[in-house]
Amino acid sequence: MKVSIFGLGYVGAVTLACLSRSGISVVGVDVSKEKVDTVASGFSPIIEEGLAELLLAGVQSGRITATTSALEAVRRTDVSFISVGTPSRADGSLDLTYVYRVCADIGDAIKAKGSKHIVVLRSTALPGTTAECARILDRHAGPGLAEVAFNPEFLREGQAIKDFDSPAFTIIGTSSSPAENALRMIYCQLTAPVVVVREQEAEMIKYAANAWHATKVVFGNEVGRLAQALSVDGKAVMDMIVRDTKLNISPTYLRPGFSYGGSCLPKDVRALNAIALSHGVPVPLLNALASSNAAHIDHAIQAVLKTHKRRVGLIGLAFKAGTDDLRESPSVELAERLIGKGCRLRILDPAVSQAKLVGANKRAIEEHLPHLDELLCDEAGLLAHAEVVVITHNHKLYAALLDRLSPDVEIINLAECMAEIPRKGRAYAGAA
């Protein structure tokens, strides 16, 4: 089985590397020559633990190649995965331009190839998208030449390789036996159960999962804020809630912490709200997610301003630790608004380097923090600058740094996992 992967972002690059490690010949495809050249040289286009080593091994073994040509990729492979972006439009609905454009390109390539080809959509998309992809492929390739499936990914940035290797299940949305059999073969080394459903059900499973994750984040933060106002330990409350794995399902996101962000949860919640509105379906909880999430950022800003200190050290700029993804990061909004309030900010995030940012990631930061290089600092710079330190990242490595802060430096902890840091009499507060 030979596979081509269209889109070399987080999902595409991780899938490329992991399939190569399984012994599959993989062709990476992207419109960005910079990304293609990076992958072809054995380097990672993103920050993700363990990915660089896998990509280098795949290139050295000859199992990974990369190209900007859809025709070359389709001709050399049996299966094409589509992992391009599905960003939000201004009204919150999905912009599927890239998905449909890639489908047209693949369809043209299949027609030139002159034989059947399997096309698997991995990009997160609402029910009905795979069916539209099938219609586009039929128009461009000719009826019956493309076998189509939807195969959602459940990869968390920062531990995507582990998630690829140990998923809860593998979802295959298709009515095509050739597509189902191909995906079973591709994932045969995984021990997770394979569940085959209709395409639109597979599409909705991904959205339901992301909406649930977003709901858990907001719920945990609301409980934390209310508990704080009532002089109750919100962490102790939620620790008991998550012990109930029988009814509460999973403790993964159910903790007081910082706002959700990144490339998935914000846009997917917007998309669900937009499609519900278009169908006249009231979804008050989903409508409330974004405003509650924004309220948590407001709460964090007020916590900083109440210190009456203006030299602020921010630990963590990406939307989570272990990644350089700045798209819709709540930390970016926090930084931008604190600067607007007159705070003098320095930011510590070893994974983020403005010189290495590309594409949507680069555009995200240029719009909100155009002078990022002037704000980024190392540990020594943060220690010398800060009167108050704001922690947004869930990373135990920062505990030693915080321990070296002067006793009069206040700490505002927005990351639940850091709650056990010794306080040593210093001013210390959580945002929830």
C-alpha positions as CSV (number, residue, x, y, z in Angstrom):
1,M,0.0,0.0,0.0
2,K,1.5,3.3,-1.1
3,V,0.0,6.5,0.4
4,S,0.1,10.2,-0.5
5,I,-0.8,12.9,2.1
6,F,-2.1,16.2,0.9
7,G,-1.3,18.9,3.4
8,L,1.8,18.9,5.6
9,G,0.5,20.7,8.7
10,Y,0.2,19.0,12.1
11,V,-2.0,16.1,11.1
12,G,-0.4,15.6,7.7
13,A,3.2,15.6,8.9
14,V,2.5,13.3,11.9
15,T,0.6,10.9,9.7
16,L,3.4,10.9,7.1
17,A,6.0,10.1,9.7
18,C,4.0,7.4,11.5
19,L,2.9,5.6,8.4
20,S,6.5,5.6,7.1
21,R,7.7,4.1,10.4
22,S,5.2,1.3,9.8
23,G,7.0,0.4,6.5
24,I,4.6,2.3,4.2
25,S,5.9,4.3,1.3
26,V,4.5,7.8,1.7
27,V,4.5,10.9,-0.5
28,G,3.9,14.3,1.2
29,V,2.2,16.9,-0.9
30,D,1.8,20.6,-0.2
31,V,1.4,23.8,-2.2
32,S,4.1,25.3,0.0
33,K,7.5,24.6,-1.6
34,E,9.1,25.6,1.7
35,K,7.2,22.8,3.5
36,V,7.9,20.3,0.8
37,D,11.6,21.1,0.8
38,T,11.7,20.9,4.6
39,V,10.2,17.4,4.7
40,A,12.2,16.2,1.7
41,S,15.4,17.2,3.6
42,G,14.3,15.1,6.6
43,F,13.4,18.0,8.8
44,S,10.1,18.7,10.6
45,P,7.9,21.7,9.5
46,I,6.4,21.9,13.0
47,I,7.3,21.5,16.6
48,E,6.1,18.1,17.8
49,E,7.9,15.8,20.2
50,G,9.6,12.9,18.4
51,L,8.5,14.0,14.9
52,A,11.8,15.2,13.6
53,E,13.5,11.9,14.3
54,L,10.7,9.9,12.6
55,L,10.8,12.1,9.5
56,L,14.6,11.9,9.2
57,A,14.5,8.1,9.5
58,G,11.7,8.0,6.8
59,V,13.7,10.1,4.4
60,Q,16.9,8.2,4.9
61,S,15.1,4.9,4.4
62,G,13.6,6.2,1.1
63,R,10.0,5.7,2.4
64,I,9.3,9.4,2.6
65,T,9.4,11.7,-0.4
66,A,7.6,15.1,-1.0
67,T,6.3,17.0,-3.9
68,T,4.1,20.0,-4.9
69,S,2.6,17.9,-7.8
70,A,-0.7,16.3,-7.2
71,L,-0.3,14.3,-10.5
72,E,3.0,12.9,-9.4
73,A,1.7,11.9,-6.0
74,V,-1.4,10.2,-7.3
75,R,0.4,8.3,-10.0
76,R,2.9,6.9,-7.4
77,T,0.3,5.9,-4.8
78,D,-2.8,3.8,-4.2
79,V,-4.4,6.0,-1.5
80,S,-4.5,9.8,-1.0
81,F,-5.2,11.3,2.4
82,I,-6.5,14.9,2.5
83,S,-5.3,16.8,5.6
84,V,-5.5,20.4,4.6
85,G,-6.9,23.2,6.7
86,T,-10.6,24.0,7.2
87,P,-10.5,27.5,8.7
88,S,-13.4,29.6,9.9
89,R,-15.2,32.2,7.8
90,A,-16.2,35.5,9.3
91,D,-19.6,34.1,10.2
92,G,-18.1,31.1,11.9
93,S,-19.0,28.6,9.1
94,L,-16.3,26.4,7.7
95,D,-14.2,27.5,4.7
96,L,-13.8,24.3,2.7
97,T,-12.0,26.0,-0.2
98,Y,-8.7,24.1,0.3
99,V,-10.5,20.7,0.7
100,Y,-12.5,21.1,-2.5
101,R,-9.5,22.5,-4.4
102,V,-7.4,19.5,-3.4
103,C,-10.3,17.1,-4.4
104,A,-10.4,18.7,-7.9
105,D,-6.6,18.4,-8.2
106,I,-6.7,14.7,-7.1
107,G,-9.6,14.1,-9.5
108,D,-7.7,15.5,-12.4
109,A,-4.7,13.4,-11.5
110,I,-6.9,10.2,-11.2
111,K,-8.3,10.9,-14.7
112,A,-4.7,11.2,-16.0
113,K,-3.7,8.1,-14.1
114,G,-6.6,6.2,-15.7
115,S,-7.2,3.7,-12.8
116,K,-9.1,3.5,-9.6
117,H,-7.8,5.5,-6.6
118,I,-8.8,5.7,-2.9
119,V,-9.3,9.2,-1.4
120,V,-9.6,9.6,2.4
121,L,-10.6,12.9,3.9
122,R,-8.9,13.5,7.3
123,S,-9.6,17.2,7.6
124,T,-12.2,18.1,10.2
125,A,-15.4,18.8,8.3
126,L,-19.1,18.9,8.9
127,P,-21.6,16.2,7.8
128,G,-22.1,16.2,4.1
129,T,-18.5,17.3,3.2
130,T,-17.3,13.8,2.2
131,A,-20.3,13.4,0.0
132,E,-19.5,16.7,-1.8
133,C,-15.9,15.6,-2.1
134,A,-17.1,12.4,-3.8
135,R,-19.2,14.5,-6.3
136,I,-16.2,16.7,-7.1
137,L,-13.9,13.7,-7.6
138,D,-16.5,12.1,-9.9
139,R,-16.8,15.3,-12.0
140,H,-13.0,15.6,-12.4
141,A,-11.9,11.9,-12.5
142,G,-15.0,10.3,-14.1
143,P,-17.7,8.3,-12.3
144,G,-16.5,5.4,-10.2
145,L,-12.8,6.0,-10.4
146,A,-12.5,7.4,-6.8
147,E,-13.4,5.3,-3.7
148,V,-14.0,7.7,-0.9
149,A,-13.9,7.5,3.0
150,F,-13.8,9.9,6.0
151,N,-11.2,8.9,8.6
152,P,-11.2,11.4,11.5
153,E,-8.0,12.0,13.5
154,F,-7.9,12.4,17.3
155,L,-4.3,13.8,17.6
156,R,-3.5,16.2,20.4
157,E,-0.6,18.6,19.6
158,G,2.3,18.0,21.9
159,Q,1.6,14.2,22.1
160,A,0.4,13.5,18.6
161,I,2.6,10.5,17.9
162,K,1.5,8.8,21.1
163,D,-2.1,9.5,20.1
164,F,-1.5,8.0,16.7
165,D,0.0,4.9,18.2
166,S,-2.6,4.4,20.9
167,P,-6.0,5.7,19.8
168,A,-9.2,4.8,21.6
169,F,-10.6,3.5,18.2
170,T,-10.1,3.9,14.5
171,I,-13.2,5.4,12.8
172,I,-13.7,4.6,9.1
173,G,-16.7,6.4,7.5
174,T,-17.4,4.8,4.2
175,S,-19.8,2.6,2.2
176,S,-16.9,1.6,-0.1
177,S,-15.4,-1.9,0.6
178,P,-12.1,-1.0,-1.2
179,A,-11.7,2.1,0.9
180,E,-12.5,0.3,4.1
181,N,-10.1,-2.6,3.3
182,A,-7.3,-0.2,2.4
183,L,-7.6,1.7,5.7
184,R,-7.7,-1.6,7.6
185,M,-4.5,-2.5,5.9
186,I,-2.9,0.8,6.6
187,Y,-3.7,0.7,10.3
188,C,-3.2,-3.0,10.7
189,Q,-0.3,-2.5,13.2
190,L,-2.6,-0.6,15.6
191,T,-4.4,-2.6,18.4
192,A,-7.3,-0.2,18.7
193,P,-10.7,-1.5,17.5
194,V,-11.8,-0.4,14.0
195,V,-15.4,1.0,13.8
196,V,-17.0,1.4,10.4
197,V,-19.9,3.9,10.1
198,R,-21.4,6.1,7.4
199,E,-19.4,9.1,6.2
200,Q,-21.7,11.7,7.8
201,E,-21.7,9.8,11.1
202,A,-17.9,9.7,11.1
203,E,-17.8,13.5,10.4
204,M,-20.2,14.2,13.3
205,I,-18.2,12.0,15.7
206,K,-15.2,14.3,15.2
207,Y,-17.3,17.4,15.9
208,A,-19.1,15.8,18.9
209,A,-15.7,14.9,20.4
210,N,-14.3,18.4,19.9
211,A,-17.4,20.0,21.2
212,W,-17.3,17.8,24.3
213,H,-13.6,18.7,24.9
214,A,-14.5,22.4,24.6
215,T,-17.4,21.9,27.0
216,K,-15.2,20.1,29.6
217,V,-12.7,23.0,29.5
218,V,-15.3,25.6,30.0
219,F,-17.2,23.7,32.7
220,G,-14.1,23.1,34.7
221,N,-13.2,26.8,34.5
222,E,-16.6,27.9,35.5
223,V,-16.6,25.7,38.5
224,G,-13.2,26.9,39.4
225,R,-14.2,30.6,39.2
226,L,-17.3,30.1,41.2
227,A,-15.4,28.1,43.8
228,Q,-12.8,30.8,44.1
229,A,-15.5,33.4,44.7
230,L,-17.0,31.2,47.5
231,S,-13.5,30.6,49.1
232,V,-13.7,26.9,48.0
233,D,-10.8,25.0,46.6
234,G,-11.9,24.4,43.0
235,K,-9.2,21.9,42.3
236,A,-10.3,19.8,45.2
237,V,-13.9,19.9,43.9
238,M,-12.9,18.9,40.4
239,D,-10.5,16.2,41.6
240,M,-13.5,14.5,43.1
241,I,-15.7,15.0,40.0
242,V,-13.1,13.3,37.7
243,R,-12.8,10.3,39.9
244,D,-16.1,9.2,38.6
245,T,-14.9,7.6,35.4
246,K,-18.1,5.6,35.1
247,L,-20.4,8.6,34.5
248,N,-18.1,11.5,33.7
249,I,-16.3,9.5,31.0
250,S,-12.8,11.1,31.1
251,P,-10.8,13.5,33.3
252,T,-8.6,14.7,30.4
253,Y,-9.9,18.3,30.1
254,L,-12.0,18.5,33.3
255,R,-9.8,20.8,35.4
256,P,-9.7,24.4,36.3
257,G,-7.1,25.9,33.9
258,F,-6.7,28.4,31.1
259,S,-9.0,29.0,28.2
260,Y,-9.2,26.6,25.2
261,G,-7.6,27.6,21.9
262,G,-5.7,26.3,19.0
263,S,-6.7,25.3,15.5
264,C,-9.5,22.9,16.3
265,L,-11.8,23.7,19.3
266,P,-12.6,27.4,18.5
267,K,-13.4,26.9,14.9
268,D,-15.3,23.7,15.4
269,V,-17.5,25.2,18.0
270,R,-18.2,28.1,15.7
271,A,-19.0,25.7,12.9
272,L,-21.5,23.8,15.0
273,N,-23.2,27.1,16.1
274,A,-23.3,28.3,12.5
275,I,-24.9,25.1,11.1
276,A,-27.4,25.0,14.1
277,L,-28.4,28.5,13.4
278,S,-28.9,27.8,9.7
279,H,-31.2,24.9,10.6
280,G,-33.1,26.8,13.3
281,V,-31.8,24.5,16.0
282,P,-31.3,26.2,19.4
283,V,-28.0,25.1,21.1
284,P,-27.7,27.4,24.2
285,L,-24.7,25.6,25.7
286,L,-22.7,25.6,22.5
287,N,-23.6,29.3,22.0
288,A,-22.3,30.0,25.5
289,L,-18.9,28.2,25.1
290,A,-17.1,31.0,23.3
291,S,-18.4,33.7,25.6
292,S,-17.5,31.7,28.7
293,N,-14.1,31.0,27.3
294,A,-13.6,34.7,26.6
295,A,-14.7,35.5,30.1
296,H,-11.9,33.3,31.5
297,I,-9.4,35.5,29.6
298,D,-11.1,38.6,31.0
299,H,-10.8,37.0,34.5
300,A,-7.1,36.4,34.0
301,I,-6.5,40.0,32.8
302,Q,-8.3,41.4,35.9
303,A,-6.2,39.1,38.1
304,V,-3.0,40.7,36.6
305,L,-4.3,44.3,36.8
306,K,-5.4,43.8,40.5
307,T,-1.7,43.3,41.4
308,H,-1.0,47.0,40.3
309,K,2.3,45.8,38.9
310,R,3.2,46.4,35.3
311,R,6.3,44.4,34.6
312,V,4.7,41.1,33.6
313,G,6.4,37.8,32.7
314,L,4.2,35.5,30.7
315,I,5.1,31.8,30.6
316,G,3.6,30.1,27.6
317,L,2.5,31.8,24.3
318,A,1.3,28.9,22.1
319,F,-2.1,27.5,22.9
320,K,-0.5,24.7,24.8
321,A,2.9,23.4,25.9
322,G,5.0,21.4,23.5
323,T,3.8,23.1,20.3
324,D,4.6,26.3,18.4
325,D,0.9,26.7,17.3
326,L,-0.2,30.3,18.0
327,R,-3.5,30.1,16.1
328,E,-6.3,31.4,18.3
329,S,-4.1,30.9,21.4
330,P,-5.7,32.5,24.4
331,S,-2.2,33.4,25.6
332,V,-1.7,35.6,22.5
333,E,-4.9,37.4,23.3
334,L,-3.9,37.7,26.9
335,A,-0.5,39.2,25.8
336,E,-2.0,41.6,23.4
337,R,-4.6,42.9,25.8
338,L,-2.1,43.3,28.7
339,I,0.1,45.4,26.4
340,G,-2.9,47.5,25.6
341,K,-3.5,48.0,29.3
342,G,0.0,49.4,29.7
343,C,1.8,46.3,31.0
344,R,5.4,45.8,30.0
345,L,5.5,42.2,28.9
346,R,8.2,39.6,28.5
347,I,7.3,36.1,27.2
348,L,9.0,32.8,27.8
349,D,8.1,29.9,25.4
350,P,11.1,27.9,24.2
351,A,9.0,26.3,21.4
352,V,8.1,29.6,19.8
353,S,10.5,31.4,17.5
354,Q,9.2,34.1,15.2
355,A,11.9,33.3,12.6
356,K,10.6,29.8,12.2
357,L,6.9,30.6,12.0
358,V,5.2,30.0,8.6
359,G,1.8,30.1,7.0
360,A,-1.3,30.6,9.2
361,N,0.9,30.4,12.3
362,K,2.9,33.4,11.1
363,R,-0.2,35.4,10.0
364,A,-1.8,34.8,13.4
365,I,1.1,36.4,15.3
366,E,1.8,39.2,12.8
367,E,-1.8,40.4,13.3
368,H,-1.7,40.5,17.1
369,L,1.9,40.7,18.3
370,P,3.9,42.1,15.3
371,H,6.9,42.8,17.5
372,L,7.1,39.3,19.0
373,D,10.9,39.1,18.8
374,E,11.2,42.1,21.2
375,L,8.9,40.3,23.7
376,L,10.4,36.8,23.7
377,C,13.1,36.2,26.4
378,D,15.0,33.4,28.0
379,E,14.7,32.3,31.7
380,A,17.3,34.8,32.8
381,G,15.4,37.6,31.0
382,L,12.1,36.7,32.6
383,L,13.7,36.5,36.1
384,A,15.2,39.9,35.7
385,H,12.1,41.6,34.4
386,A,9.0,40.3,36.1
387,E,7.2,41.8,39.1
388,V,4.3,39.3,38.4
389,V,4.5,36.0,36.5
390,V,1.5,34.6,34.7
391,I,1.7,30.8,34.0
392,T,-0.5,29.6,31.1
393,H,1.3,26.3,30.2
394,N,0.9,23.0,31.8
395,H,4.6,22.0,32.1
396,K,6.3,20.8,35.2
397,L,9.7,22.0,33.9
398,Y,8.7,25.6,34.8
399,A,8.4,24.7,38.5
400,A,12.2,25.0,39.0
401,L,12.2,28.4,37.3
402,L,9.3,29.7,39.5
403,D,11.2,28.5,42.5
404,R,14.0,30.9,41.6
405,L,11.8,34.0,41.5
406,S,12.3,36.7,44.1
407,P,9.8,36.2,47.0
408,D,8.1,39.6,46.2
409,V,7.2,38.4,42.7
410,E,3.6,37.5,42.5
411,I,2.5,34.4,40.6
412,I,-0.8,34.0,38.8
413,N,-1.3,30.4,37.9
414,L,-3.6,29.6,35.0
415,A,-2.2,26.1,34.6
416,E,-3.8,23.6,36.9
417,C,-0.9,21.1,36.9
418,M,1.4,23.8,38.5
419,A,-0.8,24.0,41.6
420,E,1.7,22.1,43.8
421,I,4.5,24.7,43.3
422,P,5.8,25.7,46.8
423,R,4.4,29.1,47.6
424,K,6.9,30.0,50.2
425,G,4.8,32.9,51.5
426,R,4.7,34.7,48.2
427,A,1.6,36.2,46.7
428,Y,0.1,33.3,44.7
429,A,-3.2,33.1,43.0
430,G,-5.0,30.9,40.4
431,A,-7.3,32.4,37.9
432,A,-9.9,29.8,38.9
